[in-house]
Amino acid sequence: MSAALDAQYGQITALLRSRLLAFVTAAFQASGAYRDADAAAFVEQVLPTVLGAQAQMGALTDAYLSQTIGAMLGTAATPAGVSLPEALRGVAPEEVYARPYRTVWSALAAGKSMTQAVAEGTTRLSQIASTDLQLARTSAAQQVGQARGGFSYYRRVLRGSYNCALCTIASTQRYSKERLMPIHPGCDCGIAPIPPGQAAQQVIDPGLLQAAHDAVAKGVGRSDAGGRAPDYRDVIVTREHGEIGPLLAVRRQNFTGPAQVPDLPGTAA
């Protein structure tokens, strides 16, 4: 049941994500002159669908985790009944979803063509929308974890054929259910509870950790499955990123203010 349920949850949430991104991207690229009035009209058009998709992600995650935990512990699979805040980032969504227009304006002010400016705005919009879906997922997972006893940790579940090194390494670790799981903007990793007794150590998949570090070694010159040389904390760490909360980032890419955000791929969300 678990494998089938995992696959079904992954497929449904991936479809939800792709449909939302297609919808908001099409609406954005049909904006016309990309002026203030266009930004306001865009936000009014897409926000109900965006918030609906976030609520659906929360409900799907609640149902999936409740069934998984129930089967794992032999208890009832009743959903926890999660409730997501409208402002997942602590900032009004009306402000957040107008940001791609500011990206367009900044690009035009820098002398870029309209085509390039719109492309950059589209990229930022995709990052924002996908990050918010992941925030909905992690918020729901946290609420389910708080409502259900009998287990202590979650793990990250990689999706698709291609995953960034940060997610790959993170998937080898355990995460306390009481804490919001780290993410990076645009991440689409899933989550799953770890059965009691199977997460005695922080590293739950040393084989994958070794393989990930071997791949990283090709780029940085050295790696170590135990995370000592280089130090694991120098490869992947949790950092605060204001509105979206905990963020996965390599230590040398740590940032302190908005001016540095472009140096981190995807953090413009």
C-alpha positions in Angstrom: 0.0 0.0 0.0 2.8 2.4 0.9 4.5 2.4 -2.4 1.3 2.8 -4.3 0.1 5.6 -2.0 3.5 7.3 -2.3 3.4 7.1 -6.1 -0.2 8.3 -6.2 0.6 11.3 -4.0 3.6 12.2 -6.0 1.7 12.0 -9.3 -1.2 14.1 -8.1 0.9 16.8 -6.5 3.2 17.0 -9.5 0.1 17.4 -11.7 -1.2 20.1 -9.4 2.1 21.9 -9.6 2.5 21.7 -13.4 -1.1 22.9 -14.0 -0.7 25.8 -11.6 2.6 26.9 -13.2 1.0 26.6 -16.7 -1.9 28.7 -15.6 0.0 31.5 -14.0 2.6 31.6 -16.7 0.0 31.9 -19.5 -1.8 34.7 -17.6 1.5 36.6 -17.0 2.7 36.3 -20.6 -0.7 37.7 -21.8 -0.3 40.8 -19.7 0.2 43.2 -22.6 2.2 46.3 -21.7 3.3 45.0 -18.2 2.3 48.3 -16.5 0.9 48.9 -13.0 -2.7 48.2 -14.2 -1.6 45.0 -15.8 0.0 43.8 -12.6 -3.1 44.6 -10.6 -5.3 42.7 -13.1 -3.0 39.8 -13.1 -3.0 39.4 -9.3 -6.8 39.7 -9.3 -7.0 37.0 -12.0 -4.6 34.4 -10.6 -4.8 34.7 -6.9 -8.0 32.7 -6.3 -6.5 29.8 -8.3 -3.1 30.1 -6.5 -4.7 30.0 -3.1 -7.0 27.2 -4.1 -4.0 25.2 -5.3 -2.2 25.8 -2.0 -5.2 24.6 -0.1 -5.5 21.5 -2.3 -1.8 20.8 -1.7 -2.4 21.1 2.1 -5.4 18.7 1.9 -3.6 16.2 -0.2 -0.6 16.2 2.1 -2.9 15.8 5.1 -4.7 12.8 3.6 -1.5 11.2 2.4 0.4 11.5 5.6 -2.6 10.6 7.8 -3.1 7.4 5.7 0.7 6.6 5.7 1.0 7.2 9.5 -2.1 5.2 10.2 -0.9 2.2 8.2 2.6 2.5 9.7 1.3 2.6 13.3 -1.9 0.5 12.9 -4.1 3.4 13.9 -6.9 5.5 12.4 -6.1 7.3 9.2 -8.4 10.3 9.9 -7.0 13.5 8.4 -5.8 16.1 10.9 -7.8 18.8 9.2 -4.9 21.2 8.4 -5.6 24.9 8.1 -3.1 27.0 6.0 -2.7 30.7 6.5 -3.5 32.8 3.4 -0.1 34.5 3.7 2.2 31.5 3.9 5.2 33.8 3.8 3.9 36.3 6.3 3.4 38.8 3.5 0.2 39.5 1.6 0.0 37.3 -1.5 -1.2 40.4 -3.4 2.3 41.8 -2.9 4.1 38.6 -3.6 2.4 37.9 -6.9 3.1 41.4 -8.2 6.8 40.9 -7.8 7.4 39.4 -11.3 6.3 42.7 -12.7 8.9 44.5 -10.7 11.4 42.0 -12.2 10.3 43.0 -15.7 10.6 46.7 -14.8 14.0 46.3 -13.3 15.2 44.3 -16.4 13.9 47.0 -18.7 15.5 49.7 -16.6 18.8 47.8 -17.0 18.5 48.1 -20.8 17.3 44.6 -21.5 14.8 43.8 -24.2 11.2 43.3 -23.5 11.5 39.6 -24.5 14.3 39.1 -22.0 12.6 41.1 -19.3 9.4 39.0 -19.6 11.5 35.8 -19.5 13.0 36.9 -16.3 9.7 37.8 -14.8 8.3 34.5 -15.9 11.1 32.7 -14.2 10.5 34.6 -11.0 6.8 33.9 -11.1 7.5 30.1 -11.5 9.8 30.2 -8.5 7.2 32.0 -6.4 4.3 29.8 -7.3 6.2 26.5 -6.9 7.8 27.7 -3.6 4.4 28.6 -2.2 3.1 25.1 -3.0 6.1 23.6 -1.2 5.4 25.9 1.8 1.8 24.6 1.8 3.1 21.1 1.7 5.6 21.6 4.6 3.1 23.6 6.7 0.6 20.7 6.3 3.2 18.2 7.2 4.1 20.1 10.3 0.5 20.3 11.4 -0.1 16.6 10.8 3.1 15.8 12.8 1.9 17.8 15.7 -1.5 16.1 15.7 -0.3 12.5 15.4 1.9 10.7 17.9 3.9 7.5 17.5 6.7 8.8 15.3 9.3 11.5 15.6 10.8 12.1 12.2 10.1 12.9 8.5 12.4 12.2 5.5 12.5 14.1 2.2 11.4 12.1 -0.9 13.1 12.9 -4.1 10.8 13.3 -7.1 11.5 12.8 -10.8 14.7 11.8 -12.6 16.6 14.9 -11.8 17.3 16.4 -8.4 19.7 19.1 -7.3 22.6 18.1 -5.0 21.1 19.9 -2.1 17.9 17.9 -2.2 19.8 14.6 -2.8 22.0 15.1 0.3 19.0 16.3 2.3 17.1 13.2 1.5 19.6 11.1 3.4 18.9 12.9 6.6 16.1 12.7 9.2 14.0 15.8 10.1 12.1 16.3 13.4 8.4 16.5 12.8 8.1 19.4 15.2 10.1 21.6 12.9 9.2 23.0 9.4 11.3 21.0 7.0 14.1 23.0 5.2 13.4 23.8 1.6 14.9 25.8 -1.3 12.9 27.9 -3.6 11.3 25.8 -6.3 11.9 22.5 -4.5 9.3 19.9 -5.3 10.5 17.1 -2.9 7.9 15.1 -1.1 7.8 14.0 2.5 7.2 10.8 4.4 7.1 9.7 8.0 10.0 7.5 9.2 8.8 4.4 11.1 9.8 4.2 14.8 13.2 2.7 15.3 14.4 3.4 11.7 16.0 6.8 12.4 18.4 6.2 15.2 21.0 8.2 13.4 20.9 11.5 11.7 22.0 9.9 8.4 19.3 7.5 7.3 20.8 6.6 3.9 24.6 6.6 4.0 24.9 4.9 0.6 23.1 7.7 -1.1 25.0 10.3 0.9 28.3 8.7 -0.4 27.0 8.8 -4.0 26.0 12.4 -3.6 29.3 13.4 -2.2 31.1 11.5 -4.9 29.2 13.6 -7.4 30.0 16.8 -5.5 33.7 15.9 -5.4 33.8 16.2 -9.2 33.0 19.8 -8.8 34.8 20.9 -5.6 37.7 18.4 -5.6 37.0 16.4 -2.5 34.1 14.9 -0.5 33.4 12.5 2.4 30.4 10.3 3.2 30.8 11.1 6.9 30.6 14.9 6.2 34.0 15.6 7.7 36.2 16.7 4.9 34.6 18.9 3.7 32.4 19.3 6.7 28.9 18.3 5.9 27.7 21.7 7.3 29.8 23.4 4.6 27.9 21.5 1.9 24.3 21.9 3.0 22.9 23.9 5.8 19.6 25.5 7.0 19.5 29.2 6.7 16.6 31.7 7.4 15.2 33.5 4.3 12.6 35.8 5.8 9.2 35.1 4.3 9.8 31.5 3.2 11.4 30.4 6.4 14.2 27.7 6.6 16.2 27.5 3.4 18.7 24.9 2.2 21.9 26.5 1.0 25.6 25.7 0.8 27.5 27.7 3.4 29.6 29.7 0.9 26.3 31.0 -0.6 25.0 32.4 2.7 23.5 35.8 2.3 22.5 38.7 4.6 20.3 40.9 2.6 18.2 41.4 -0.6 21.1 42.7 -2.6 22.8 39.3 -2.3 19.7 37.2 -3.2 20.4 37.0 -7.0 23.7 35.2 -6.1 21.7 32.2 -4.9 19.9 30.6 -7.8 16.1 30.7 -7.3 16.1 32.8 -4.1 14.5 35.7 -5.9 11.2 34.2 -5.0 
